[in-house]
Amino acid sequence: DLQFGSQESIMSWLDRL
């Protein structure tokens, strides 16, 4: 999850917006 660029990370990033 800590790696940026993976789809799972993007989902977590969008949730923080």
Phi, psi and omega in degrees: 000336183282343180280121178280141181117336178279154182299323182295323179292322179297319179297320179292323180292319179295327181291334180279343181294000000 
